[in-house]
Amino acid sequence: MAPVLSGGARLVNRPAWRDPWRMTHWPLRKDDITRPAYRSLAQGIAAAIDSGSLRPGQRLPPHRDLAWQLGLSVQTVSRAYEELIRADLISGEVGRGSFVKSGPRETIEVPWFRAPTDRPPIDLSMMTPVALPQIRTAWAESLVRVAGRLPDPAILSFRPRQTMSLYGGMAASWLARCGMVVPAQRILITNGTTPAMFVALMTVAQPGDIIATEAVTCHTLKPAAKHLHLRLRGIPDDGAGMDPDALEAAARASGGRMKAVFLLPSGGGPQARIIERDRREALARAATRAGLAILESDPTGPMPPRRPAALSSFAPERSFYFTGLSKCLSPGLRLGFLAMPETLAEPALNRHLSMSWMATPLMAEIAQDWITGGTADALIEAQRTELAARNRMAQRILGTQAQGFPHGLHRWLPLPGDADEAATLAHALSHQIALAPGAGFATLPARPALRLSIGGASMRELEQALRILSAILPR
């Protein structure tokens, strides 16, 4: 993640008081510095490092020299350098000076758009459910109900198992809607799908191990693997999904270092594709023969109706299945569910304890209110109706090149093989339309593509953006 200053400010994110990306030059000037001066100086140096204006190994000016150049006190410069050392951006060597660190700096490259202005364009880059008015109503009504009946463990307990006992039935009920019949004792409740993914990865693999994944996969898997020192191996696609024979061949070639396969078979992957039952069974058999754990990510849960059974259901003894509520009910409802193999449930619980301790009980209480009271099902139906209309419009305007399914949150736009993905993205942005680049999801070389999310914008904005895209996309 981005380096953090003391007090919580992030060095490479845009703070409200200043846009450090405007200070990517080096050396800095006096008019670049604002108050508090030490933090402004640290932000400016961090931005210069990030942009390449300051190179790895380059020596920074001595404290006294930089203080004189910028009209600051030596103490201010010293404090800024200390912040940069804590953020692991520079090193201070006694007798030699301060140097930009030569090692790679940890950042998360996200494929969605980061608005540089107060008036962002029509943002189709972030996969999110439609902001239905029913969502706000559901929150307001639920908070009133929950406030009057909060059980003591939800607000007083530090015991994860005690808290889990309150919400295990709710979690099992939700997983059943997703096609996973799992007893409550094999379900872990987490603060969203990303923590669930981390728990699964940490349970099945050690640093240096290999995780097989689709050629185009979840954007959060790439930084997660980096943080855990795991290697990703993209497996070729034969048009129906990951090639099972290629998966087994890659596992054999790994010399035992490949430990799991990560899959998004139910429409939540970048290509918005629902894998057929036969291929799911074939992949489960291939993973079993290769001795691989299965990590099945299903971020949209029961949104697609009448889909095949979860891939994990064909090999439950080796499968981790995880889903959440933020992509299908409300982005603010940060709750996830991880179904675990019986033999690995205890190790997974221990990993979660060390990382997050337990899910936030208040979120679980609201989720239980929605799921047991019928609100969740009503919101799902409302989302399906709205998404069906939006997907029909996208296909009508963009044609068959916009791949997806009737109740998906996004469409996948393959571009001609000779198209410049980055240039196309920039061209769309010049027309006030933000999209996600296909390269942000790729684990193998692939033809250029864009991901177009259809839930975040209003219907009017979406139609406007689709018509512009229809005119400017390369053919």
Long-range contacts (C-beta under 8 A, 24 or more apart in sequence): 1-106, 1-107, 1-108, 2-107, 2-108, 3-46, 3-87, 3-88, 3-89, 3-105, 3-106, 4-87, 5-39, 5-42, 5-83, 5-86, 5-87, 6-83, 6-86, 9-39, 11-42, 11-43, 11-46, 11-83, 11-84, 11-87, 11-89, 12-46, 12-47, 12-50, 12-107, 14-116, 15-43, 18-43, 19-116, 20-44, 20-46, 20-47, 21-47, 21-51, 21-116, 23-47, 23-48, 24-48, 24-50, 24-51, 24-53, 25-53, 26-53, 26-54, 27-61, 27-69, 28-70, 29-70, 30-70, 30-71, 33-70, 33-71, 33-72, 37-72, 37-76, 37-80, 38-76, 38-77, 38-79, 38-80, 38-83, 39-80, 39-83, 41-70, 41-72, 41-76, 41-77, 41-80, 42-80, 42-83, 42-84, 42-87, 45-80, 45-84, 45-89, 45-90, 46-84, 46-87, 46-89, 49-89, 49-100, 49-105, 50-107, 54-100, 55-100, 56-100, 56-101, 56-102, 56-103, 57-99, 57-100, 57-102, 58-99, 58-100, 59-97, 59-98, 59-99, 60-90, 60-97, 60-98, 60-99, 60-100, 62-97, 106-226, 106-227, 108-223, 109-222, 109-223, 109-440, 110-219, 110-440, 111-219, 111-436, 111-437, 111-439, 111-440, 111-441, 111-451, 112-434, 112-436, 113-429, 113-434, 113-435, 113-436, 115-434, 120-434, 121-429, 121-432, 121-433, 121-434, 122-432, 122-433, 122-434, 122-457, 122-461, 122-462, 122-464, 122-465, 123-434, 123-456, 123-457, 124-433, 124-434, 124-435, 124-436, 124-452, 124-453, 124-454, 124-456, 124-457, 124-462, 124-465, 125-434, 125-435, 125-436, 125-451, 125-453, 126-436, 126-453, 126-456, 127-299, 127-327, 127-409, 127-410, 127-451, 127-453, 127-455, 128-327, 128-331, 128-409, 128-453, 128-455, 128-456, 129-327, 129-328, 129-329, 129-330, 129-331, 129-383, 129-409, 129-455, 130-383, 130-386, 130-387, 130-390, 130-455, 131-455, 131-456, 132-379, 132-382, 132-383, 132-386, 134-378, 134-379, 134-382, 135-329, 135-330, 135-379, 138-330, 138-370, 138-375, 138-379, 139-330, 139-332, 139-366, 141-375, 142-366, 142-369, 142-370, 142-375, 143-366, 145-369, 146-362, 146-365, 146-366, 146-369, 150-362, 150-365, 151-365, 153-361, 154-361, 154-362, 154-364, 154-365, 155-361, 155-362, 157-361, 158-357, 160-349, 160-352, 160-353, 160-357, 160-358, 163-358, 163-359, 163-361, 163-364, 164-188, 164-189, 164-358, 166-361, 166-364, 166-368, 167-364, 167-365, 167-367, 167-368, 170-364, 170-367, 170-368, 170-371, 170-372, 171-337, 173-371, 173-372, 174-301, 174-302, 174-323, 174-325, 174-337, 174-367, 174-371, 174-376, 175-321, 175-323, 175-337, 175-339, 177-301, 177-302, 178-298, 178-301, 178-302, 178-310, 178-321, 178-323, 179-307, 179-308, 179-309, 179-310, 179-313, 180-310, 180-312, 180-313, 180-321, 180-339, 181-313, 182-316, 182-321, 182-339, 185-345, 186-339, 186-340, 186-341, 186-342, 186-345, 187-337, 187-338, 187-339, 187-340, 188-337, 188-338, 188-340, 188-345, 188-348, 188-349, 188-352, 189-335, 189-336, 189-337, 189-338, 189-358, 189-359, 189-364, 190-322, 190-335, 190-336, 190-337, 190-338, 190-352, 190-356, 190-359, 191-334, 191-335, 191-336, 191-356, 191-359, 191-360, 191-363, 192-324, 192-326, 192-334, 192-335, 192-336, 193-297, 193-299, 193-322, 193-323, 193-324, 193-326, 193-336, 194-220, 194-224, 194-336, 195-336, 195-352, 195-355, 195-356, 196-320, 196-322, 196-324, 196-336, 196-337, 196-338, 197-221, 197-224, 197-295, 197-297, 197-322, 198-224, 198-228, 198-351, 198-355, 199-338, 199-348, 199-351, 199-352, 199-355, 200-260, 200-293, 200-295, 200-320, 200-322, 200-338, 200-340, 200-348, 201-225, 201-228, 201-230, 201-260, 201-295, 202-228, 202-351, 202-355, 203-320, 203-340, 203-344, 203-347, 203-348, 203-351, 204-259, 204-260, 204-293, 204-295, 204-320, 204-344, 205-230, 205-259, 205-260, 206-259, 208-257, 209-257, 209-258, 209-259, 210-254, 210-257, 210-258, 210-259, 211-258, 211-259, 211-260, 211-261, 211-262, 211-295, 212-247, 212-250, 212-251, 212-258, 212-260, 212-261, 212-262, 212-292, 213-261, 213-262, 213-263, 213-443, 214-241, 214-242, 214-262, 214-263, 214-264, 214-269, 214-443, 215-242, 215-442, 215-443, 215-444, 215-446, 216-269, 216-270, 216-271, 216-438, 216-441, 216-442, 216-443, 216-446, 216-449, 217-262, 217-264, 217-269, 217-270, 217-441, 217-443, 218-262, 218-264, 218-268, 218-269, 218-270, 218-297, 218-299, 218-441, 219-270, 219-440, 219-441, 221-262, 222-443, 231-257, 232-443, 233-258, 233-443, 234-442, 234-443, 234-444, 235-261, 236-444, 240-275, 240-276, 240-279, 241-265, 241-273, 241-275, 241-276, 241-279, 241-283, 242-279, 242-283, 244-279, 244-282, 244-283, 244-285, 244-286, 245-286, 247-283, 247-286, 247-287, 247-290, 247-292, 248-286, 248-289, 248-290, 251-290, 251-291, 251-292, 252-290, 258-290, 258-292, 259-292, 259-293, 260-292, 260-293, 260-294, 260-295, 261-287, 261-292, 261-293, 261-294, 261-295, 262-295, 262-297, 263-294, 263-295, 263-296, 263-297, 263-311, 264-296, 264-297, 264-298, 264-299, 265-296, 265-298, 265-311, 266-298, 266-300, 266-304, 266-307, 266-310, 267-300, 267-303, 267-304, 267-307, 267-405, 267-407, 267-408, 268-297, 268-298, 268-299, 268-300, 268-327, 270-410, 270-412, 270-436, 270-438, 270-441, 270-451, 271-403, 271-412, 272-403, 272-404, 272-405, 272-408, 272-409, 272-410, 272-411, 272-412, 273-403, 273-405, 273-412, 274-304, 274-307, 274-308, 274-405, 275-308, 275-311, 276-308, 277-308, 277-309, 280-308, 280-309, 280-310, 280-311, 280-314, 281-314, 283-311, 284-311, 284-312, 284-314, 284-315, 284-319, 285-314, 285-315, 287-315, 287-318, 288-315, 288-318, 292-318, 293-318, 293-319, 293-320, 293-341, 293-344, 294-318, 294-319, 294-320, 295-319, 295-320, 295-322, 296-320, 296-321, 296-322, 297-322, 297-323, 298-322, 298-323, 299-323, 299-324, 299-327, 300-327, 300-328, 300-408, 300-409, 301-325, 301-327, 301-328, 302-328, 302-380, 303-327, 303-328, 303-380, 303-383, 303-384, 303-387, 303-407, 303-408, 303-409, 304-405, 304-407, 304-408, 305-384, 305-407, 312-339, 316-341, 317-341, 317-342, 317-343, 320-344, 320-348, 325-367, 325-376, 327-409, 328-379, 328-380, 328-383, 329-370, 329-376, 329-379, 329-380, 330-379, 333-363, 333-366, 333-367, 333-370, 334-360, 334-363, 335-359, 335-360, 335-363, 335-364, 335-367, 383-407, 387-454, 387-455, 389-459, 390-454, 390-455, 390-459, 390-462, 391-454, 393-459, 393-462, 393-463, 393-466, 394-452, 394-454, 394-462, 394-466, 397-463, 397-466, 397-467, 397-469, 397-470, 398-466, 398-469, 398-470, 398-473, 399-470, 401-473, 402-452, 408-454, 409-453, 409-454, 409-455, 410-451, 410-452, 410-453, 410-454, 410-455, 411-451, 411-452, 411-454, 412-438, 412-449, 412-450, 412-451, 412-452, 413-449, 413-450, 413-451, 413-452, 413-473, 414-438, 414-447, 414-448, 414-449, 415-447, 415-448, 415-449, 415-450, 415-473, 415-474, 416-448, 416-474, 416-475, 417-447, 417-448, 419-448, 419-474, 420-448, 421-448, 421-449, 421-450, 424-448, 424-450, 424-473, 424-474, 425-450, 427-472, 428-468, 428-469, 428-472, 431-468, 431-472, 433-465, 433-468, 433-469
